[in-house]
Amino acid sequence: MTVERATMAFAGFMVLLSLALTWFVHTNWVWLTVFVGANLLQSAFTGFCPVSMIMAKMGLKTERECAVQR
């Protein structure tokens, strides 16, 4: 799995988790969904994503690194 795919999977998981927490625990958990969405939006424009940086440090390779290996 690459950094980009893992980041998308993590973001999707966080959105679903925050929606479940909003439904079952408290309505203020919706702000986690807002945060994840805002982070995805700013990442699309700036290319900066803290989760991607963490995953890269954990050893996942980027799409570019995988393409160079082929």
C-alpha positions in Angstrom: 0.0 0.0 0.0 1.3 3.4 -0.8 1.2 6.6 1.3 -1.5 8.2 -1.0 -3.8 5.2 -0.8 -3.3 4.7 3.0 -4.0 8.4 3.5 -7.3 8.1 1.6 -8.2 5.0 3.5 -7.4 6.7 6.8 -9.5 9.8 5.9 -12.4 7.6 4.9 -12.2 5.7 8.1 -12.1 8.9 10.2 -15.2 10.3 8.4 -17.1 7.1 9.0 -15.9 6.9 12.6 -16.9 10.5 13.4 -20.3 10.0 11.8 -20.9 6.9 14.0 -19.7 8.8 17.1 -22.0 11.7 16.1 -25.0 9.3 15.8 -24.3 7.1 18.9 -22.4 9.4 21.4 -22.8 13.1 20.9 -23.6 15.5 18.1 -20.4 17.5 18.7 -18.4 14.7 17.1 -19.5 16.1 13.8 -16.7 18.6 14.2 -14.2 15.7 13.6 -15.8 15.2 10.2 -15.5 18.9 9.5 -11.8 18.8 10.5 -11.0 15.9 8.3 -12.8 17.5 5.3 -11.0 20.8 5.8 -7.7 19.0 6.1 -8.4 17.1 2.8 -9.3 20.3 1.1 -6.2 22.2 2.2 -4.0 19.2 1.4 -5.4 19.2 -2.2 -4.1 22.8 -2.6 -0.9 22.8 -0.6 0.2 19.2 -0.7 0.8 19.3 3.0 -0.8 16.4 5.0 0.5 15.4 8.5 -0.9 11.9 8.1 1.0 11.4 4.9 4.2 12.5 6.6 3.6 10.1 9.5 2.9 7.2 7.1 6.0 7.9 5.1 8.1 7.9 8.3 6.5 4.5 9.1 8.0 3.1 5.9 5.2 3.3 3.4 6.4 4.2 -0.1 4.9 6.9 -2.3 3.4 6.3 -5.7 6.5 7.9 -7.2 8.8 5.6 -5.4 6.8 2.6 -6.5 6.8 3.7 -10.1 10.6 4.2 -10.1 11.1 0.7 -8.7 9.2 -0.8 -11.7 
